[in-house]
């Protein structure tokens, strides 16, 4: 495998993207997409900053365009299987592409660019599903390159789109065109690289969980729900060897059945997530519409559920709670059109750290 380091260094030294792209296409003409992904993973293993690798994504995507190269990157088989998660994501990409073309038509016709950009906002639901369901699951298979690179690019696209839509001044045409081009590149990378990669690695059980998780994140422009690949994912044995109705929890101030406890937790006007002392996702509320939590995330490290840029912040917060420096970390934010209060609470029993409880509350429910 040829070394990617020189191209990354040239970008970091301020060389123009176009110049680096041209040399990359020439030097890597006989290298497959899978080999390039493997090269990125090797760089990460050597300690390269995933945030810097984000720029490589724009460099190597250019070489896969053109009729001949695109034919060498076939679409995922299940992208044409009606109702499959990859079919849904591919159809969403078709709809996103239509609206990107509408943005360009609006520019050419001197129309309201902001209004056209607003039609792109549902792309957030598409990226949510892709990031939380596909990229995080690839991490479980030790395929780290796409997750470390694509997730960051998605974040940058979201940030730029939001800035242009909310700008008090008319967006600069060049900024809009650059965003459109970047989003089109992402569609190409998803269809031709990411989707086939997931198809090659994911198990039937994982696709079943992903299918049922899709509804948690919503859909971009389409209403079709993926078909059910199998029975609903079953929870593992409750540890009591009893049914939900028979298993009883005894607490210092009373007792209840496991079914009653689960119902009480779901009735609380909060979205709860429990991360144990080893930083493993162990539980989340069945309704997590504000901060969707996929079933595929359970029993996996919490860090695998966040984009690389956010992981240092997550580690810092958990570190503060675990060490006793803080008992609570909280903030307010806007999420899916609602003002929410997010709290991270250290869980301790007789001084022993048990983990972190995240509690998300809609503040507009209190008005």
C-alpha positions, 0 to 999 in steps of 0.5 A, a space after each residue: 500500500 502506498 503511503 498517504 502521509 505525504 499527501 496529508 502533510 502537503 494539505 496541513 502545510 497549506 498546499 491547494 487541495 486541487 494540486 494535491 488531488 491531481 497528484 493523488 489521482 495520478 499516483 493512486 490510479 491502480 489502488 482500490 477504494 478498500 486499500 485507501 480505507 485501509 491506508 487511512 486506518 493504518 494512519 489512525 493506528 499510528 496516531 494520526 489525528 482523525 480530524 486532519 484525515 477529514 481533508 483526505 476524504 476530499 482528496 481521494 474521492 476525486 479519483 473515483 469519478 469518471 465512467 470507467 472508475 465508477 463502474 469499478 465501484 459497483 452499488 451495494 446489492 441491497 441498495 435495490 432491495 425494496 425496504 432494506 436500510 441501504 435501499 432507504 438511504 439510497 432513495 434519500 440520496 436520490 431526493 437530496 441530489 434533486 434538491 441540490 440541483 434545485 439549489 444550483 437552478 436557484 442560483 442560475 435564476 437569481 432566486 431565493 437561495 436561502 429558501 432553496 437551502 432550507 429544503 436541504 435541512 432534512 439531510 440531518 435525519 439522513 446523516 443521523 441514520 448513517 452516522 449512528 447506525 452504519 458508521 458506529 457499527 463499522 467500528 465494531 468490525 474494526 473498520 475505523 477509517 470511514 467512521 473517523 473521516 466521514 463522521 467529521 465531514 458530515 458534521 462540517 456539512 451540517 454546520 455549514 448548511 445551518 450557518 448559510 440558512 441562518 445567516 442574516 446576510 445573503 449567502 455568498 454564491 461561492 459558499 453555496 456552490 462549495 457546499 453543494 459540491 461537497 454534499 454531492 461528493 458525500 452522496 457518491 462516497 456513500 453509494 459507491 464506497 460506504 454502502 458496499 463496505 457495510 454490506 460486506 461486514 454487517 451480519 444479518 442480526 445487525 441489519 435486523 437491529 438497524 432496520 428497527 432503529 431506523 424509525 428512531 431517527 426519522 426519514 429524509 423526504 421519504 415515508 417508506 419504513 424498511 421492511 422487517 428483516 426478522 423478528 423484533 430484536 429480543 432483549 437478553 435474559 433479564 438475569 432473574 430467569 423469570 418473566 417481566 411480570 414475575 421478576 420483582 425488584 426489591 428496594 429499600 423503600 419498596 418493591 415492584 415487578 420488572 415490568 412495572 419498573 420498565 413502565 415507570 422509566 418510560 413514563 418519566 418526562 425524560 430521555 435517559 441513558 445509562 453508561 456503566 463504570 466501564 463506559 459501556 452503553 447499558 440502557 436508554 429510554 425506549 423513546 429517545 426522539 430528541 437524542 435517538 439511541 440505536 439498539 446497536 449501541 447497547 453493550 458497546 463503548 459510549 465513545 463509538 457513538 460520537 463523532 471524532 471531534 466530540 470524543 475528547 469532550 465526552 471523555 473529559 465530562 466522564 473523567 470529571 464525574 468519575 474522579 469526583 471533580 464534579 457530580 453534575 455537568 449540564 447545559 441547554 441546547 436546541 434539538 429538533 426544534 425544542 429547547 432541552 436541558 441535558 444533565 450528566 449525573 455521576 452515579 455513586 453508591 456508598 462512594 463507589 462510582 457506578 457510571 453516568 446517567 444522562 437525562 434529557 428534558 424538554 424545557 418547552 414542556 414546562 411552559 
